[in-house]
Amino acid sequence: MGSDRQITDSEQALEQRIQERMAGLSAVNAQLREKIRRYDRELRDHKQAEAELRQSGERLQLALEGSGDGLWDWDIRNGNVYLSPRWLAMLGYSVGELPGHVSAWERLIHPDDKPWVMQRLNDHLANSSVPFTFEYRILTQSGEWKWIANYGKVVASDQAGKPLRMAGTHKDISDRKQAEEALRVSEERWQLALRGTNDGIWDWNVQTGEIFFSKRWKEMLGFEDSEISHSLDEWRRRVHPDDFDQVMQAHDDHFARKTPFYAKEYRLQCKDGGYKWILDRGQALWDENGNVVRMLGSHTDITERKAAEDALKLQNQRIQLLADLSRKIHQSLQLDEILQTTVTEVQKLLQADRVLINQFQVDGAERVLAEAVKPEWPTVLGRLFPPDNFLRAYPQPDSQRTILADADLQTAAIDPGFREQLQQISVQARLAVCIFTNHCKWGLLVVHHCATTRQWQSCEIELLEQLADQMGIALSQAKLLNHLEEKVAERTAELTGANQQLQQEIHEREQVETALGQNERTFRAIFNNTFQFMGLLQPDGLLIEVNQTILDFAGVALSDVVGKPFWQAHWWTLSSLTQTRLRAAIAQAAQGQFVRYEVDVLGAHDRIATIDFSLKPVTDEAGQVVLLISEGRDISDRKVIDRMKDEFVSVVSHELRTPLTSIHGSLKLLATGRLGILSDEGRQMLEIADENTDRLVRLVSDVLDLQRIESGKVEMDKQPCDTAELMLRATEAMQGMAQQHGVTLSTPPTSILIEVDVDYIIQTLTNLLSNAIKFSPAGGTIWLTAELAPGDREVEGDGEMGEMIAPKAINPKSKIQNPKSPNSTLYITFQIKDQGQGIPPNKLESVFERFQQVDASDSRSKGGAGLGLTICRRIVEQHGGKIWAESRLGKGSSFYVKLPIARE
């Protein structure tokens, strides 16, 4: 703004100089006209007149050159024009370089200006009283346009008044025009900036007290431009009384230069009588004596921001109140203190006239136990109010809470008698919420507004609900305290012991807290130093935590893996198949299934280890999986030992098979009696030897079969076959054994086309039927059934990742065609169900492991070495299927074989 004032002052000084020079020029012109008239009168004395005219012209030229203006003199009769050297130099020409004719001047006029310039010239020639004074653009020798102020006048006319001669001056005003343009651009930018900020502007002349308010300043307060006068009093009387002194102090501090600029937030009254919050900012200007002469500033409407700040402040106060009361409730058992603190803080926070805590009596009446009330309203502490229909309308505590919020007591649906009671104590509006202790209604937390009606806000209702819940906790604690005090009164003699016990409990609690902290440290130590690989995952596979053991094994830092997908960790990068399998395992565990399988992982220095890996889901109270626990046990050494053991067993089995076959044949030959008749004792011993030899032969065969399957030497010769045929052949093979044990085999055939190795699947079914026969009581029934079951994905070959589908009842006589499904795989599930003794839950998985029996005595009483189910599992897994067992002790067991069907 200071530069604007300087420009204005410069323009005024320039205009003053122009006027002064024009006055001098006019005087010279008057002298010239006088001399011309004298020349006409003294025409006969031509030389003398000519000399005088030349002298006058010289003086005029000197005067013009002194002022910096150019002179032109136009002979209208012939069009010749005299252009002074200054006139020519002003446009960059030398003397003689520009033709001395009026047409040369016309060609130099800017095309946009020429029409009105020529019109102005013609108007002056027609009537010399019309001023020939204007500003226009003219072309310089360099091709630039220069602004010129032109001043001219007809100085000679004939007797008929026709102009004969015209003279005038040119003045270069380009600098002034540039300054004016810069001022205009600056003003436009200033106005655009003001409109962009949406602020109001004020300009205060401190010396006169006059103040300018912009249109936006007035609109901000709801006024039209003409409705507010431009005076300081107009502003003063609109400042809020509570803010006035602070605002004036801020002005004084800035005038005294204690602050670099003036800035204050305060309230201004609007046209409608309300107030708006304004951010007022300004800057003062001082004269050379240090006196404030002017101050300019802006107004910004911050009402919405202030409202948001007030709302946030109120919300923080409510949160703090709730936190403070909750802390006191949990730390103190002094009910009176808690009740009084609650009503006092609620009254201050809600700016309520009265806050009460009422307790329900046996007959439904309410007694006031605590009160916070403003001095102008009557107190009701200890008063007994009659029953209110609020009790009958209030729901049970396990249903959705309903709040009693009456904005206007006159229209509220309450008992007339109770309304009269409230009117006696000046209640206009009330808000009440029920307090529960141990699922029973105890009383009410009540807020009264007495001055006027009041519309209760949702945040106020929510606050009372939360406080009522905390009050319920406090009352429960107080009830517990009263019970303890009664016990102490009854057992006065045991007071010392009870106090000691209480102290002991406190001490034990501290010890428990200390132990918890120690347990946390111990857990961290165990977690990081355990021999197994352990980690914690989110259900989506994001790694949360991993122990130091796996980090040391892989040679990576914790920051390299935490917060990233588990399958991207270094130890899983052995192959893409390993990572794909892990992602599938995580997806299965995220559905709540326990996953376990063996896998090779990559360690530091390209070390490869085999681990027994598992994923265990952790669920919340709603049954949702919230965490996955991963665990890996390095079984590389065990795998080496297993391979050595398998090789040893294979060698021993091969070495035993030939002599055992020979011994078994010899025993069979002795049993025929061809080599002599044995005594009864001898035949008994022979039968025992034959039975044991037969068991050894089966054991050796089972071991060899298992070793061949696990070594991958056996390739399944899969061919299309009918499930009904498989079921009948397996049943026929076991019919003799079933009759021997007095067991009935039930096999309703189900015809479904599948692609399997027939011999191995029949071996699996007969093995399962054999086990069922062995463990079924005489007279029992064994069922072999099959059903079609859908599957969402393929079952993995290890049998641990496959989907388990419970059996479903179907029509056993139906023949099921294989439907085509592009998006899913169909499975056939065989079920072998018996009525035996059942399998304990902890044995359902282990029975499929090598040499495992439900009871160790089974190998002696039932026969078998515990390899049959292991072989069955390996056969089923080779077919891409799954085998599992379900059982109820004393009710029997069911074994399931799930195989993919042939695809057409």
Disulfide bonds with the S-S distance in Angstrom:
none
